[in-house]
Amino acid sequence: MSEAKTAPATIVERIADALRTRIVRGEIAGGAALRQDHIAEEFQSSHVPVREAFRQLEAQGLAIALPRRGVRVTELDPVVIKENVVMRASLELLALKHGAPRFSSLHIDRLQEAHEACSQAASLVEWDAANNLFHDILSSECGMPRLLAVLRQLQLTNSRYLFSTGMKRGWQPRSDHDHMLIIDALKEKKTERALQLLSMHIGTMERVGFKAG
């Protein structure tokens, strides 16, 4: 009997989530091969879910299929990082511009909770999760699913960069003052002010949480 054309989503997601986490945190380096046989053995699965997980990683810019070289983790170079910042500086502002009028006190409360989680983070893993949540909330009400999908992909690249920098320079807990200024502007319904603050914040985010290098 031939392999089924599709694999159970739970198996695919489990493999994709694990590989995504390892790539983002730098546990699998850029340029490293993702070996189908080894991964299938690790997760006790057939090759079908592994291939589907690879396709998810490719769609998110984390892996690339190369002729005669198989599937490899994408390289994280300065050109990619710069492009990522420029795209986020435009697209995340677009999402907030459309979503801010729909913000309620609940959104403000959730932003404050995410900000506090950043301040109280005891590790880079905790800080990154809280920071991603903060930015997800800022974009959440834009009403543009495709825009949100692109922003999620850009956030993965941002996290990869933060982890690669943090491992080299060291990470120390800190309170992100930019977050609080953005929250205050949204509280006061000053959307343009919040957009200006977010633009400046994204432009310097690669230094947040790290010692000067």
Secondary structure, DSSP 8 states (H G I E B T S, - for coil): ----SS--HHHHHHHHHHHHHHHHTTSS-TT-B--HHHHHHHTT--HHHHHHHHHHHHHTTSEEEETTTEEEE----HHHHHHHHHHHHHHHHHHHHHHGGG--HHHHHHHHHHHHHHHH-SSHHHHHHHHHHHHHHHHTTS--HHHHHHHHHHHHHHHHHHHHHHHHH-B-----HHHHHHHHHHHTT-HHHHHHHHHHHHHHGGGTTB---
